[in-house]
Protein backbone atom coordinates (compact mmCIF):
# COMPACT_ATOMS: atom_id res chain seq x y z
CA UNK A 1 0.00 0.00 0.00
CA UNK A 2 2.83 2.37 0.90
CA UNK A 3 4.59 1.42 -2.32
CA UNK A 4 1.45 2.19 -4.34
CA UNK A 5 1.09 5.64 -2.75
CA UNK A 6 4.76 6.35 -3.40
CA UNK A 7 4.39 5.32 -7.05
CA UNK A 8 1.34 7.54 -7.49
CA UNK A 9 3.26 10.48 -5.99
CA UNK A 10 6.20 9.91 -8.33
CA UNK A 11 3.84 9.77 -11.30
CA UNK A 12 2.26 13.07 -10.30
CA UNK A 13 5.68 14.66 -9.84
CA UNK A 14 6.76 13.42 -13.28
CA UNK A 15 3.57 14.79 -14.85
CA UNK A 16 4.13 18.20 -13.26
CA UNK A 17 7.78 18.20 -14.36
CA UNK A 18 6.65 17.36 -17.89
CA UNK A 19 4.07 20.14 -17.91
CA UNK A 20 6.57 22.74 -16.75
CA UNK A 21 9.40 21.33 -18.89
CA UNK A 22 7.34 21.40 -22.07
CA UNK A 23 6.44 25.02 -21.39
CA UNK A 24 10.09 25.95 -20.92
CA UNK A 25 11.19 24.23 -24.13
CA UNK A 26 8.24 25.73 -25.99
CA UNK A 27 9.48 29.17 -24.92
CA UNK A 28 6.70 30.12 -22.50
CA UNK A 29 9.44 31.48 -20.21
CA UNK A 30 12.53 33.01 -21.79
CA UNK A 31 16.04 31.99 -20.67
CA UNK A 32 17.11 33.99 -17.66
CA UNK A 33 13.52 34.72 -16.65
CA UNK A 34 11.93 33.24 -13.50
CA UNK A 35 9.26 30.59 -13.69
CA UNK A 36 6.13 31.15 -11.54
CA UNK A 37 6.65 30.86 -7.80
CA UNK A 38 6.02 27.64 -5.91
CA UNK A 39 2.73 28.91 -4.59
CA UNK A 40 1.62 30.08 -8.03
CA UNK A 41 2.51 26.71 -9.57
CA UNK A 42 0.59 24.93 -6.81
CA UNK A 43 -2.47 27.02 -7.68
CA UNK A 44 -2.05 26.62 -11.44
CA UNK A 45 -1.52 22.86 -11.33
CA UNK A 46 -3.58 22.01 -8.26
CA UNK A 47 -0.78 20.12 -6.53
CA UNK A 48 1.12 20.37 -3.27
CA UNK A 49 4.35 22.28 -2.67
CA UNK A 50 6.10 18.94 -2.17
CA UNK A 51 5.12 17.87 -5.67
CA UNK A 52 6.20 21.20 -7.17
CA UNK A 53 9.56 21.14 -5.37
CA UNK A 54 10.31 17.62 -6.56
CA UNK A 55 9.30 18.52 -10.13
CA UNK A 56 11.64 21.54 -10.04
CA UNK A 57 14.40 19.32 -8.69
CA UNK A 58 13.87 16.96 -11.64
CA UNK A 59 14.01 19.84 -14.13
CA UNK A 60 17.15 21.15 -12.45
CA UNK A 61 18.77 17.75 -12.96
CA UNK A 62 17.96 18.03 -16.66
CA UNK A 63 19.65 21.43 -16.78
CA UNK A 64 16.49 23.37 -17.65
CA UNK A 65 16.34 25.53 -14.52
CA UNK A 66 18.47 26.69 -11.63
CA UNK A 67 17.36 27.90 -8.23
CA UNK A 68 19.20 30.58 -6.29
CA UNK A 69 18.44 32.35 -3.02
CA UNK A 70 16.54 35.63 -3.49
CA UNK A 71 16.32 35.26 -7.30
CA UNK A 72 14.00 32.24 -7.43
CA UNK A 73 14.04 29.52 -10.07
CA UNK A 74 15.06 30.72 -13.51
CA UNK A 75 15.24 29.11 -16.93
CA UNK A 76 18.76 28.32 -18.10
CA UNK A 77 19.96 28.98 -21.67
CA UNK A 78 19.26 26.07 -24.08
CA UNK A 79 22.99 25.46 -24.55
CA UNK A 80 23.13 24.42 -20.88
CA UNK A 81 20.22 21.97 -21.07
CA UNK A 82 21.00 18.27 -20.97
CA UNK A 83 20.13 17.71 -24.62
CA UNK A 84 20.73 13.95 -24.35
CA UNK A 85 18.19 13.51 -21.57
CA UNK A 86 15.32 11.36 -22.93
CA UNK A 87 12.64 13.70 -21.60
CA UNK A 88 14.33 16.81 -22.98
CA UNK A 89 14.67 15.08 -26.35
CA UNK A 90 11.04 14.06 -26.36
CA UNK A 91 9.82 17.53 -25.38
CA UNK A 92 12.04 19.11 -28.01
CA UNK A 93 10.67 16.81 -30.67
CA UNK A 94 7.07 17.40 -29.65
CA UNK A 95 7.29 21.20 -29.45
CA UNK A 96 9.90 22.23 -32.03
CA UNK A 97 9.43 22.94 -35.72
CA UNK A 98 9.45 19.38 -37.01
CA UNK A 99 11.28 19.99 -40.27
CA UNK A 100 14.08 21.86 -38.53
CA UNK A 101 14.39 19.15 -35.89
CA UNK A 102 14.60 16.31 -38.42
CA UNK A 103 17.26 18.21 -40.36
CA UNK A 104 19.35 18.56 -37.20
CA UNK A 105 18.91 14.88 -36.39
CA UNK A 106 20.07 13.68 -39.79
CA UNK A 107 23.02 16.05 -39.78
CA UNK A 108 24.12 14.64 -36.45
CA UNK A 109 23.68 11.11 -37.76
CA UNK A 110 25.77 11.87 -40.84
CA UNK A 111 28.56 13.21 -38.62
CA UNK A 112 28.53 10.46 -35.99
CA UNK A 113 27.24 7.16 -37.34
CA UNK A 114 29.76 6.51 -40.13
CA UNK A 115 32.57 6.93 -37.60
CA UNK A 116 30.71 4.72 -35.12
CA UNK A 117 30.50 1.98 -37.78
CA UNK A 118 34.22 2.32 -38.51
CA UNK A 119 35.14 2.12 -34.82
CA UNK A 120 32.80 -0.86 -34.35
CA UNK A 121 34.67 -2.70 -37.09
CA UNK A 122 37.91 -2.17 -35.20
CA UNK A 123 36.83 -2.45 -31.57
CA UNK A 124 33.65 -4.54 -31.50
CA UNK A 125 33.75 -7.85 -29.69
CA UNK A 126 32.37 -11.09 -31.09
CA UNK A 127 29.32 -10.55 -28.90
CA UNK A 128 28.89 -7.01 -30.25
CA UNK A 129 28.98 -8.22 -33.84
CA UNK A 130 26.51 -10.98 -33.01
CA UNK A 131 24.13 -8.33 -31.62
CA UNK A 132 24.47 -6.24 -34.79
CA UNK A 133 23.81 -9.32 -36.93
CA UNK A 134 20.79 -10.31 -34.82
CA UNK A 135 19.29 -6.84 -35.22
CA UNK A 136 19.82 -6.95 -39.00
CA UNK A 137 18.13 -10.37 -39.11
CA UNK A 138 15.25 -9.02 -37.02
CA UNK A 139 14.76 -6.19 -39.52
CA UNK A 140 14.51 -8.68 -42.36
CA UNK A 141 12.07 -10.86 -40.41
CA UNK A 142 9.88 -8.01 -39.10
CA UNK A 143 6.22 -8.47 -39.97
CA UNK A 144 4.98 -5.18 -38.52
CA UNK A 145 6.08 -1.58 -38.57
CA UNK A 146 6.61 -1.67 -34.79
CA UNK A 147 8.91 -4.70 -35.04
CA UNK A 148 10.82 -3.04 -37.87
CA UNK A 149 11.36 0.16 -35.90
CA UNK A 150 12.53 -1.68 -32.78
CA UNK A 151 14.95 -3.81 -34.82
CA UNK A 152 16.31 -0.78 -36.68
CA UNK A 153 16.90 1.11 -33.43
CA UNK A 154 18.54 -2.00 -31.92
CA UNK A 155 20.84 -2.21 -34.96
CA UNK A 156 22.15 1.33 -34.59
CA UNK A 157 22.38 1.05 -30.80
CA UNK A 158 24.43 -2.15 -31.14
CA UNK A 159 26.87 -0.37 -33.46
CA UNK A 160 27.39 2.47 -30.99
CA UNK A 161 27.95 -0.01 -28.18
CA UNK A 162 30.41 -1.91 -30.38
CA UNK A 163 32.66 1.16 -30.56
CA UNK A 164 33.60 0.24 -26.98
CA UNK A 165 33.70 4.00 -26.40
CA UNK A 166 31.32 5.04 -23.63
CA UNK A 167 31.01 8.54 -25.08
CA UNK A 168 29.15 7.08 -28.06
CA UNK A 169 26.65 5.24 -25.88
CA UNK A 170 24.50 8.23 -24.78
CA UNK A 171 24.23 9.23 -28.44
CA UNK A 172 22.81 5.78 -29.17
CA UNK A 173 20.21 6.30 -26.44
CA UNK A 174 19.36 9.69 -27.92
CA UNK A 175 18.88 8.21 -31.39
CA UNK A 176 16.61 5.57 -29.88
CA UNK A 177 14.31 8.20 -28.42
CA UNK A 178 14.21 10.48 -31.46
CA UNK A 179 14.20 7.86 -34.21
CA UNK A 180 11.25 6.10 -32.63
CA UNK A 181 9.27 9.32 -33.05
CA UNK A 182 10.73 10.07 -36.48
CA UNK A 183 9.66 6.64 -37.73
CA UNK A 184 6.07 7.61 -36.97
CA UNK A 185 6.46 9.94 -39.95
CA UNK A 186 8.74 7.94 -42.21
CA UNK A 187 7.43 4.41 -41.86
CA UNK A 188 8.91 1.50 -43.82
CA UNK A 189 7.38 1.29 -47.27
CA UNK A 190 8.75 0.71 -50.75
CA UNK A 191 12.27 1.43 -49.51
CA UNK A 192 12.26 -1.48 -47.04
CA UNK A 193 14.01 -4.08 -49.26
CA UNK A 194 16.70 -1.53 -50.13
CA UNK A 195 17.11 -0.61 -46.48
CA UNK A 196 17.57 -4.25 -45.45
CA UNK A 197 20.35 -4.64 -48.02
CA UNK A 198 22.04 -1.44 -46.85
CA UNK A 199 21.93 -2.47 -43.20
CA UNK A 200 23.37 -5.86 -44.10
CA UNK A 201 26.24 -4.20 -45.98
CA UNK A 202 27.07 -2.20 -42.86
CA UNK A 203 26.89 -5.33 -40.72
CA UNK A 204 29.02 -7.39 -43.09
CA UNK A 205 31.70 -4.69 -43.27
CA UNK A 206 31.86 -4.51 -39.47
CA UNK A 207 32.00 -8.30 -39.22
CA UNK A 208 34.81 -8.31 -41.79
CA UNK A 209 36.74 -5.83 -39.61
CA UNK A 210 36.87 -3.35 -42.50
CA UNK A 211 36.45 0.16 -41.03
CA UNK A 212 36.57 2.00 -44.38
CA UNK A 213 33.91 -0.23 -45.90
CA UNK A 214 31.77 0.11 -42.77
CA UNK A 215 32.03 3.89 -42.87
CA UNK A 216 31.19 4.01 -46.58
CA UNK A 217 28.23 1.65 -46.17
CA UNK A 218 26.82 3.75 -43.33
CA UNK A 219 27.27 6.90 -45.43
CA UNK A 220 25.12 5.33 -48.16
CA UNK A 221 22.47 4.23 -45.66
CA UNK A 222 22.15 7.70 -44.12
CA UNK A 223 22.20 9.43 -47.49
CA UNK A 224 19.28 7.32 -48.68
CA UNK A 225 17.41 7.98 -45.43
CA UNK A 226 17.81 11.69 -46.10
CA UNK A 227 16.53 11.09 -49.63
CA UNK A 228 13.42 9.40 -48.21
CA UNK A 229 12.66 12.50 -46.17
CA UNK A 230 13.07 14.71 -49.22
CA UNK A 231 10.77 12.53 -51.32
CA UNK A 232 8.05 12.22 -48.69
CA UNK A 233 8.11 15.62 -47.02
CA UNK A 234 10.29 17.98 -49.03
CA UNK A 235 12.90 17.97 -46.25
CA UNK A 236 16.47 17.65 -47.47
CA UNK A 237 19.06 17.64 -44.63
CA UNK A 238 21.83 17.91 -47.24
CA UNK A 239 20.66 21.35 -48.40
CA UNK A 240 21.49 24.63 -46.72
CA UNK A 241 18.41 25.52 -44.69
CA UNK A 242 17.24 21.90 -44.74
CA UNK A 243 13.70 22.18 -46.07
CA UNK A 244 11.81 23.86 -48.83
CA UNK A 245 8.72 26.02 -48.92
CA UNK A 246 5.55 24.00 -49.06
CA UNK A 247 7.17 20.94 -47.56
CA UNK A 248 3.97 20.05 -45.74
CA UNK A 249 5.81 19.65 -42.44
CA UNK A 250 4.81 22.52 -40.20
CA UNK A 251 5.52 23.71 -36.71
CA UNK A 252 3.10 22.07 -34.30
CA UNK A 253 3.37 23.49 -30.77
CA UNK A 254 1.98 21.20 -28.10
CA UNK A 255 -1.01 22.43 -26.11
CA UNK A 256 -0.34 23.69 -22.60
CA UNK A 257 -0.16 20.68 -20.31
C-alpha positions as CSV (number, residue, x, y, z in Angstrom):
1,X,0.0,0.0,0.0
2,X,2.8,2.4,0.9
3,X,4.6,1.4,-2.3
4,X,1.5,2.2,-4.3
5,X,1.1,5.6,-2.8
6,X,4.8,6.3,-3.4
7,X,4.4,5.3,-7.0
8,X,1.3,7.5,-7.5
9,X,3.3,10.5,-6.0
10,X,6.2,9.9,-8.3
11,X,3.8,9.8,-11.3
12,X,2.3,13.1,-10.3
13,X,5.7,14.7,-9.8
14,X,6.8,13.4,-13.3
15,X,3.6,14.8,-14.9
16,X,4.1,18.2,-13.3
17,X,7.8,18.2,-14.4
18,X,6.7,17.4,-17.9
19,X,4.1,20.1,-17.9
20,X,6.6,22.7,-16.7
21,X,9.4,21.3,-18.9
22,X,7.3,21.4,-22.1
23,X,6.4,25.0,-21.4
24,X,10.1,26.0,-20.9
25,X,11.2,24.2,-24.1
26,X,8.2,25.7,-26.0
27,X,9.5,29.2,-24.9
28,X,6.7,30.1,-22.5
29,X,9.4,31.5,-20.2
30,X,12.5,33.0,-21.8
31,X,16.0,32.0,-20.7
32,X,17.1,34.0,-17.7
33,X,13.5,34.7,-16.6
34,X,11.9,33.2,-13.5
35,X,9.3,30.6,-13.7
36,X,6.1,31.1,-11.5
37,X,6.6,30.9,-7.8
38,X,6.0,27.6,-5.9
39,X,2.7,28.9,-4.6
40,X,1.6,30.1,-8.0
41,X,2.5,26.7,-9.6
42,X,0.6,24.9,-6.8
43,X,-2.5,27.0,-7.7
44,X,-2.1,26.6,-11.4
45,X,-1.5,22.9,-11.3
46,X,-3.6,22.0,-8.3
47,X,-0.8,20.1,-6.5
48,X,1.1,20.4,-3.3
49,X,4.3,22.3,-2.7
50,X,6.1,18.9,-2.2
51,X,5.1,17.9,-5.7
52,X,6.2,21.2,-7.2
53,X,9.6,21.1,-5.4
54,X,10.3,17.6,-6.6
55,X,9.3,18.5,-10.1
56,X,11.6,21.5,-10.0
57,X,14.4,19.3,-8.7
58,X,13.9,17.0,-11.6
59,X,14.0,19.8,-14.1
60,X,17.1,21.2,-12.5
61,X,18.8,17.8,-13.0
62,X,18.0,18.0,-16.7
63,X,19.7,21.4,-16.8
64,X,16.5,23.4,-17.6
65,X,16.3,25.5,-14.5
66,X,18.5,26.7,-11.6
67,X,17.4,27.9,-8.2
68,X,19.2,30.6,-6.3
69,X,18.4,32.4,-3.0
70,X,16.5,35.6,-3.5
71,X,16.3,35.3,-7.3
72,X,14.0,32.2,-7.4
73,X,14.0,29.5,-10.1
74,X,15.1,30.7,-13.5
75,X,15.2,29.1,-16.9
76,X,18.8,28.3,-18.1
77,X,20.0,29.0,-21.7
78,X,19.3,26.1,-24.1
79,X,23.0,25.5,-24.6
80,X,23.1,24.4,-20.9
81,X,20.2,22.0,-21.1
82,X,21.0,18.3,-21.0
83,X,20.1,17.7,-24.6
84,X,20.7,14.0,-24.4
85,X,18.2,13.5,-21.6
86,X,15.3,11.4,-22.9
87,X,12.6,13.7,-21.6
88,X,14.3,16.8,-23.0
89,X,14.7,15.1,-26.4
90,X,11.0,14.1,-26.4
91,X,9.8,17.5,-25.4
92,X,12.0,19.1,-28.0
93,X,10.7,16.8,-30.7
94,X,7.1,17.4,-29.6
95,X,7.3,21.2,-29.5
96,X,9.9,22.2,-32.0
97,X,9.4,22.9,-35.7
98,X,9.4,19.4,-37.0
99,X,11.3,20.0,-40.3
100,X,14.1,21.9,-38.5
101,X,14.4,19.2,-35.9
102,X,14.6,16.3,-38.4
103,X,17.3,18.2,-40.4
104,X,19.3,18.6,-37.2
105,X,18.9,14.9,-36.4
106,X,20.1,13.7,-39.8
107,X,23.0,16.0,-39.8
108,X,24.1,14.6,-36.4
109,X,23.7,11.1,-37.8
110,X,25.8,11.9,-40.8
111,X,28.6,13.2,-38.6
112,X,28.5,10.5,-36.0
113,X,27.2,7.2,-37.3
114,X,29.8,6.5,-40.1
115,X,32.6,6.9,-37.6
116,X,30.7,4.7,-35.1
117,X,30.5,2.0,-37.8
118,X,34.2,2.3,-38.5
119,X,35.1,2.1,-34.8
120,X,32.8,-0.9,-34.3
121,X,34.7,-2.7,-37.1
122,X,37.9,-2.2,-35.2
123,X,36.8,-2.4,-31.6
124,X,33.7,-4.5,-31.5
125,X,33.8,-7.9,-29.7
126,X,32.4,-11.1,-31.1
127,X,29.3,-10.5,-28.9
128,X,28.9,-7.0,-30.3
129,X,29.0,-8.2,-33.8
130,X,26.5,-11.0,-33.0
131,X,24.1,-8.3,-31.6
132,X,24.5,-6.2,-34.8
133,X,23.8,-9.3,-36.9
134,X,20.8,-10.3,-34.8
135,X,19.3,-6.8,-35.2
136,X,19.8,-7.0,-39.0
137,X,18.1,-10.4,-39.1
138,X,15.2,-9.0,-37.0
139,X,14.8,-6.2,-39.5
140,X,14.5,-8.7,-42.4
141,X,12.1,-10.9,-40.4
142,X,9.9,-8.0,-39.1
143,X,6.2,-8.5,-40.0
144,X,5.0,-5.2,-38.5
145,X,6.1,-1.6,-38.6
146,X,6.6,-1.7,-34.8
147,X,8.9,-4.7,-35.0
148,X,10.8,-3.0,-37.9
149,X,11.4,0.2,-35.9
150,X,12.5,-1.7,-32.8
151,X,14.9,-3.8,-34.8
152,X,16.3,-0.8,-36.7
153,X,16.9,1.1,-33.4
154,X,18.5,-2.0,-31.9
155,X,20.8,-2.2,-35.0
156,X,22.1,1.3,-34.6
157,X,22.4,1.0,-30.8
158,X,24.4,-2.1,-31.1
159,X,26.9,-0.4,-33.5
160,X,27.4,2.5,-31.0
161,X,27.9,0.0,-28.2
162,X,30.4,-1.9,-30.4
163,X,32.7,1.2,-30.6
164,X,33.6,0.2,-27.0
165,X,33.7,4.0,-26.4
166,X,31.3,5.0,-23.6
167,X,31.0,8.5,-25.1
168,X,29.1,7.1,-28.1
169,X,26.6,5.2,-25.9
170,X,24.5,8.2,-24.8
171,X,24.2,9.2,-28.4
172,X,22.8,5.8,-29.2
173,X,20.2,6.3,-26.4
174,X,19.4,9.7,-27.9
175,X,18.9,8.2,-31.4
176,X,16.6,5.6,-29.9
177,X,14.3,8.2,-28.4
178,X,14.2,10.5,-31.5
179,X,14.2,7.9,-34.2
180,X,11.2,6.1,-32.6
181,X,9.3,9.3,-33.1
182,X,10.7,10.1,-36.5
183,X,9.7,6.6,-37.7
184,X,6.1,7.6,-37.0
185,X,6.5,9.9,-40.0
186,X,8.7,7.9,-42.2
187,X,7.4,4.4,-41.9
188,X,8.9,1.5,-43.8
189,X,7.4,1.3,-47.3
190,X,8.8,0.7,-50.8
191,X,12.3,1.4,-49.5
192,X,12.3,-1.5,-47.0
193,X,14.0,-4.1,-49.3
194,X,16.7,-1.5,-50.1
195,X,17.1,-0.6,-46.5
196,X,17.6,-4.3,-45.5
197,X,20.4,-4.6,-48.0
198,X,22.0,-1.4,-46.9
199,X,21.9,-2.5,-43.2
200,X,23.4,-5.9,-44.1
201,X,26.2,-4.2,-46.0
202,X,27.1,-2.2,-42.9
203,X,26.9,-5.3,-40.7
204,X,29.0,-7.4,-43.1
205,X,31.7,-4.7,-43.3
206,X,31.9,-4.5,-39.5
207,X,32.0,-8.3,-39.2
208,X,34.8,-8.3,-41.8
209,X,36.7,-5.8,-39.6
210,X,36.9,-3.4,-42.5
211,X,36.4,0.2,-41.0
212,X,36.6,2.0,-44.4
213,X,33.9,-0.2,-45.9
214,X,31.8,0.1,-42.8
215,X,32.0,3.9,-42.9
216,X,31.2,4.0,-46.6
217,X,28.2,1.6,-46.2
218,X,26.8,3.7,-43.3
219,X,27.3,6.9,-45.4
220,X,25.1,5.3,-48.2
221,X,22.5,4.2,-45.7
222,X,22.1,7.7,-44.1
223,X,22.2,9.4,-47.5
224,X,19.3,7.3,-48.7
225,X,17.4,8.0,-45.4
226,X,17.8,11.7,-46.1
227,X,16.5,11.1,-49.6
228,X,13.4,9.4,-48.2
229,X,12.7,12.5,-46.2
230,X,13.1,14.7,-49.2
231,X,10.8,12.5,-51.3
232,X,8.0,12.2,-48.7
233,X,8.1,15.6,-47.0
234,X,10.3,18.0,-49.0
235,X,12.9,18.0,-46.3
236,X,16.5,17.6,-47.5
237,X,19.1,17.6,-44.6
238,X,21.8,17.9,-47.2
239,X,20.7,21.4,-48.4
240,X,21.5,24.6,-46.7
241,X,18.4,25.5,-44.7
242,X,17.2,21.9,-44.7
243,X,13.7,22.2,-46.1
244,X,11.8,23.9,-48.8
245,X,8.7,26.0,-48.9
246,X,5.5,24.0,-49.1
247,X,7.2,20.9,-47.6
248,X,4.0,20.0,-45.7
249,X,5.8,19.7,-42.4
250,X,4.8,22.5,-40.2
251,X,5.5,23.7,-36.7
252,X,3.1,22.1,-34.3
253,X,3.4,23.5,-30.8
254,X,2.0,21.2,-28.1
255,X,-1.0,22.4,-26.1
256,X,-0.3,23.7,-22.6
257,X,-0.2,20.7,-20.3
